[in-house]
C-alpha cells in the first residue's frame, strides 16, 4: 500500500504524514521538496546539458547540488530548495526549471506527469500533496482550465496509475477561512510578522486566472481555495471513489489514522 495525503494548505497534511509514518514502520514519507518518484514540486527538471550549465554557474555549490540531484533517464531532478545558500538568486534561477505554474506547455506537462505515474514502481510510500495540490493549482491558476478539463486530466491519471496499490487520504477543510487564519499565525516569525500569507496572496493575485477574472485580495483567495477544495473532493469521489478516504481536517482521531 502507498498513501497520497491531500488537502488545502493548512488542512494538516504534514501532521497526518508524520502520524501515518509512525503508525507504519518501514514506510518512507516523502514531503514537499523531497525527491519523489511521482511529483516534482520545488524541484528543477532539466536535461543533462542544462544540469552541467547549472553546475558550472554555481561552482561553490557544486557538491551540494550534486548531492540533491537525482537521475531519471536523460533527465536530472534537482531538489534545489534543499541546497543551503545565502545566494537567493540561486533559488530564483532554479525555480524557472520547475514544471508547474505554466512554465511548460500543457502537452509537455501532461506527458511528464503521466509518464512518471506510469513508471513509478516503489512501494510503502507516504506522499504529501503529490497527486492533487500542485497539479490542480497549475491547471486552475496558470492554464485557466475548466473543472471539466481538469476532471478529464485526472481520468488519464487514473489510467496511468493502473496496477498501483494506493489510497488517497483527503483532509476536508470545512472552514476554509478559519484554517487560513490558523496557518497565517503558524507561518509567522517570532514577532508576529506573516511570512507565508503575503507570498501566497501575491502568487494568487499575479496568476493568469486572477488577472483574467479581475480578482485580487484575501476574499478572492478564499473563494479560490473553496473552489479548489470542492473540485478536489469531486476528483476523489468521481475518479478515485474506490481509492479515497475523506477525513475532516483536524477532526480525525488516532484510530482513524490507524485504520487507513
RODO-2510 file (C-alpha; in nm, 4 decimals, decimal comma):
residues 260
     n   res          X          Y          Z
     1     x     0,0000     0,0000     0,0000
     2     x     0,1002     0,3609    -0,0700
     3     x    -0,0660     0,6791     0,0527
     4     x    -0,1323     1,0201    -0,1019
     5     x    -0,2129     1,2751     0,1706
     6     x    -0,4063     1,5608     0,0097
     7     x    -0,5931     1,8768     0,1064
     8     x    -0,5703     2,2546     0,1100
     9     x    -0,2808     2,4441     0,2611
    10     x    -0,3300     2,4438     0,6384
    11     x    -0,5512     2,1341     0,6431
    12     x    -0,2931     1,9371     0,8416
    13     x    -0,1294     1,7227     0,5733
    14     x     0,2171     1,7315     0,7320
    15     x     0,0754     1,6141     1,0657
    16     x    -0,1057     1,3216     0,9027
    17     x     0,2063     1,2264     0,7071
    18     x     0,4009     1,2148     1,0337
    19     x     0,1324     1,0215     1,2221
    20     x     0,0926     0,7720     0,9401
    21     x     0,4686     0,7245     0,9106
    22     x     0,4846     0,6499     1,2839
    23     x     0,1969     0,4036     1,2511
    24     x     0,3549     0,2290     0,9505
    25     x     0,7121     0,1190     1,0325
    26     x     0,9093     0,0589     0,7174
    27     x     0,7224     0,3196     0,5142
    28     x     0,9004     0,6192     0,3594
    29     x     0,7474     0,9655     0,3989
    30     x     0,8017     1,1982     0,1019
    31     x     0,7380     1,5633     0,1834
    32     x     0,7281     1,8716    -0,0392
    33     x     1,0734     1,9444    -0,1747
    34     x     1,1981     1,5873    -0,1267
    35     x     1,2858     1,3763    -0,4269
    36     x     0,9699     1,1935    -0,5274
    37     x     0,9085     0,9312    -0,7962
    38     x     0,5653     1,0788    -0,8674
    39     x     0,5864     1,4560    -0,8160
    40     x     0,8187     1,7461    -0,8938
    41     x     0,7186     2,0287    -0,6589
    42     x     1,0084     2,2512    -0,5532
    43     x     1,2389     2,0653    -0,7904
    44     x     1,4149     2,1758    -1,1082
    45     x     1,3620     1,9390    -1,4009
    46     x     1,6391     1,9648    -1,6601
    47     x     1,8279     1,7700    -1,9227
    48     x     2,1930     1,6725    -1,8777
    49     x     2,3200     1,9722    -2,0757
    50     x     2,1331     2,2288    -1,8663
    51     x     2,2349     2,0467    -1,5483
    52     x     2,6029     2,0841    -1,6436
    53     x     2,5453     2,4541    -1,7105
    54     x     2,3986     2,4960    -1,3620
    55     x     2,6958     2,3200    -1,2015
    56     x     2,9346     2,5482    -1,3927
    57     x     2,7362     2,8583    -1,2981
    58     x     2,7465     2,7767    -0,9248
    59     x     3,0898     2,6199    -0,8605
    60     x     3,0757     2,6922    -0,4858
    61     x     2,7515     2,4924    -0,4635
    62     x     2,8541     2,2102    -0,6941
    63     x     2,8850     1,9373    -0,4325
    64     x     2,5607     2,0426    -0,2608
    65     x     2,3755     2,0456    -0,5929
    66     x     2,5133     1,7063    -0,6891
    67     x     2,4061     1,5642    -0,3533
    68     x     2,0473     1,6803    -0,4102
    69     x     2,0234     1,5711    -0,7752
    70     x     1,8605     1,2516    -0,8999
    71     x     1,8801     1,0990    -1,2473
    72     x     1,5769     0,9689    -1,4368
    73     x     1,6907     0,8574    -1,7803
    74     x     1,8389     1,1628    -1,9521
    75     x     1,6661     1,3998    -1,7078
    76     x     1,8051     1,5489    -1,3877
    77     x     1,5861     1,6389    -1,0920
    78     x     1,7445     1,8945    -0,8601
    79     x     1,5835     1,9333    -0,5168
    80     x     1,7115     2,2883    -0,5149
    81     x     1,5215     2,4146    -0,2089
    82     x     1,7248     2,1668    -0,0021
    83     x     2,0518     2,3272    -0,1135
    84     x     2,1532     2,5716     0,1615
    85     x     2,2974     2,9037     0,0472
    86     x     2,2677     3,2767     0,1189
    87     x     2,2673     3,3375    -0,2561
    88     x     1,8929     3,3891    -0,3090
    89     x     1,9492     3,4366    -0,6821
    90     x     2,0258     3,0642    -0,6950
    91     x     1,6713     2,9780    -0,5853
    92     x     1,5174     3,2264    -0,8291
    93     x     1,7298     3,0833    -1,1074
    94     x     1,6471     2,7179    -1,0386
    95     x     1,2777     2,7939    -0,9930
    96     x     1,2454     2,8633    -1,3654
    97     x     1,3151     2,4937    -1,4339
    98     x     1,0118     2,3722    -1,2392
    99     x     0,7286     2,2289    -1,4484
   100     x     0,4443     2,3976    -1,2590
   101     x     0,2833     2,7423    -1,2878
   102     x     0,2535     2,7243    -1,6651
   103     x     0,6285     2,7062    -1,7210
   104     x     0,5960     2,4297    -1,9816
   105     x     0,3325     2,3636    -2,2479
   106     x     0,0369     2,1568    -2,1354
   107     x     0,1263     1,8735    -2,3717
   108     x     0,4740     1,8594    -2,2198
   109     x     0,3334     1,8926    -1,8683
   110     x     0,0822     1,6117    -1,9273
   111     x     0,3497     1,3840    -2,0738
   112     x     0,5907     1,4419    -1,7840
   113     x     0,3302     1,3905    -1,5110
   114     x     0,1545     1,0884    -1,6613
   115     x     0,4785     0,9157    -1,7624
   116     x     0,6103     0,9454    -1,4074
   117     x     0,2864     0,7939    -1,2736
   118     x     0,3280     0,5001    -1,5146
   119     x     0,6961     0,4482    -1,4324
   120     x     0,6566     0,4724    -1,0544
   121     x     0,7445     0,1296    -0,9149
   122     x     0,8279     0,1834    -0,5484
   123     x     0,6056     0,0716    -0,2611
   124     x     0,5346     0,1566     0,1025
   125     x     0,5419     0,5298     0,0323
   126     x     0,3555     0,8159     0,2030
   127     x     0,3365     1,1187    -0,0267
   128     x     0,2496     1,4692     0,0920
   129     x     0,0328     1,6626    -0,1608
   130     x     0,1798     1,4776    -0,4572
   131     x    -0,1322     1,3970    -0,6593
   132     x    -0,3651     1,6970    -0,6429
   133     x    -0,2405     2,0261    -0,4976
   134     x     0,0330     2,1441    -0,7325
   135     x    -0,1167     1,9942    -1,0466
   136     x    -0,4656     2,1311    -0,9787
   137     x    -0,3272     2,4764    -0,8916
   138     x    -0,1274     2,4741    -1,2162
   139     x    -0,4362     2,3966    -1,4232
   140     x    -0,6676     2,6415    -1,2450
   141     x    -0,4423     2,9406    -1,1874
   142     x    -0,1969     2,9252    -1,4764
   143     x    -0,3841     2,7454    -1,7552
   144     x    -0,7329     2,8716    -1,6643
   145     x    -0,8758     2,5252    -1,7288
   146     x    -1,2407     2,4484    -1,6599
   147     x    -1,3381     2,1941    -1,3972
   148     x    -1,4302     1,9505    -1,6737
   149     x    -1,0882     1,9839    -1,8370
   150     x    -0,9216     1,9120    -1,5034
   151     x    -1,1501     1,6149    -1,4409
   152     x    -1,0510     1,4899    -1,7875
   153     x    -0,6831     1,5091    -1,6941
   154     x    -0,7443     1,3016    -1,3824
   155     x    -0,9240     1,0366    -1,5848
   156     x    -0,5929     0,9975    -1,7686
   157     x    -0,4071     0,9993    -1,4354
   158     x    -0,6267     0,7182    -1,3016
   159     x    -0,5444     0,5119    -1,6105
   160     x    -0,1708     0,5888    -1,5768
   161     x    -0,1819     0,4620    -1,2172
   162     x    -0,3388     0,1280    -1,3105
   163     x    -0,1775    -0,1609    -1,1283
   164     x    -0,0511     0,0563    -0,8440
   165     x    -0,1669    -0,0079    -0,4873
   166     x    -0,2517     0,3279    -0,3297
   167     x    -0,5006     0,5167    -0,1174
   168     x    -0,5822     0,8878    -0,1275
   169     x    -0,6425     1,0424     0,2149
   170     x    -0,8158     1,3770     0,1622
   171     x    -0,8344     1,6217     0,4535
   172     x    -1,1538     1,8183     0,4012
   173     x    -1,1168     2,1733     0,5348
   174     x    -1,4790     2,2601     0,6116
   175     x    -1,3909     2,6070     0,7454
   176     x    -1,1507     2,7408     0,4826
   177     x    -1,1376     3,0926     0,6246
   178     x    -1,0713     2,9646     0,9762
   179     x    -0,7992     2,7274     0,8557
   180     x    -0,6362     3,0145     0,6697
   181     x    -0,6344     3,2267     0,9861
   182     x    -0,4600     2,9480     1,1761
   183     x    -0,1935     2,8871     0,9150
   184     x    -0,1240     3,2607     0,8845
   185     x    -0,0353     3,2691     1,2543
   186     x     0,1609     2,9445     1,2410
   187     x     0,3715     3,0646     0,9491
   188     x     0,4773     3,3937     1,1064
   189     x     0,8066     3,4896     1,2682
   190     x     0,8635     3,5355     1,6404
   191     x     0,7480     3,8981     1,6129
   192     x     0,4190     3,8032     1,4505
   193     x     0,5185     3,9140     1,1025
   194     x     0,3452     3,6964     0,8469
   195     x     0,5866     3,5063     0,6229
   196     x     0,3659     3,2747     0,4164
   197     x     0,0429     3,4640     0,3551
   198     x     0,1807     3,7696     0,1707
   199     x     0,3632     3,5372    -0,0694
   200     x     0,0532     3,3206    -0,1184
   201     x    -0,1602     3,6271    -0,1831
   202     x     0,0864     3,7674    -0,4354
   203     x     0,1068     3,4253    -0,6037
   204     x    -0,2724     3,4289    -0,6451
   205     x    -0,3051     3,7957    -0,7433
   206     x    -0,0363     3,7600    -1,0124
   207     x    -0,1781     3,4396    -1,1615
   208     x    -0,3296     3,4441    -1,5142
   209     x    -0,6578     3,3184    -1,3630
   210     x    -0,6879     3,6144    -1,1237
   211     x    -0,5800     3,8609    -1,3913
   212     x    -0,8295     3,7205    -1,6415
   213     x    -1,1188     3,7412    -1,3949
   214     x    -1,0147     4,0690    -1,2319
   215     x    -0,9687     3,9095    -0,8911
   216     x    -0,7394     4,0043    -0,6049
   217     x    -0,7241     4,0089    -0,2277
   218     x    -0,7979     3,7791     0,0630
   219     x    -1,1664     3,7163    -0,0083
   220     x    -1,0926     3,6189    -0,3679
   221     x    -0,8181     3,3853    -0,2477
   222     x    -1,0570     3,2197    -0,0016
   223     x    -1,3135     3,1688    -0,2793
   224     x    -1,0389     3,0116    -0,4911
   225     x    -0,9482     2,7720    -0,2095
   226     x    -1,3143     2,6752    -0,1643
   227     x    -1,3431     2,6097    -0,5381
   228     x    -1,0235     2,4028    -0,5345
   229     x    -1,1364     2,2034    -0,2314
   230     x    -1,4712     2,1247    -0,3923
   231     x    -1,3036     2,0255    -0,7182
   232     x    -1,0508     1,8021    -0,5420
   233     x    -1,3307     1,6324    -0,3479
   234     x    -1,5121     1,5786    -0,6775
   235     x    -1,1971     1,4215    -0,8252
   236     x    -1,1742     1,1867    -0,5260
   237     x    -1,5406     1,0868    -0,5495
   238     x    -1,5749     1,0620    -0,9281
   239     x    -1,2329     0,9438    -1,0443
   240     x    -1,0946     0,7635    -0,7379
   241     x    -1,4064     0,6519    -0,5426
   242     x    -1,2569     0,3145    -0,4519
   243     x    -0,9206     0,4667    -0,3613
   244     x    -1,0223     0,7663    -0,1475
   245     x    -1,0822     0,8222     0,2216
   246     x    -1,2207     1,1618     0,3260
   247     x    -1,1334     1,2862     0,6747
   248     x    -1,2453     1,6145     0,8242
   249     x    -0,9405     1,8352     0,8613
   250     x    -0,8054     1,8317     1,2178
   251     x    -1,1104     1,6415     1,3445
   252     x    -0,9860     1,2869     1,2875
   253     x    -0,8717     1,0502     1,5618
   254     x    -0,5654     0,8313     1,6034
   255     x    -0,7997     0,5377     1,5362
   256     x    -0,8887     0,6933     1,2005
   257     x    -0,5187     0,7072     1,1105
   258     x    -0,4546     0,3537     1,2333
   259     x    -0,7422     0,2262     1,0193
   260     x    -0,6190     0,3719     0,6915
***
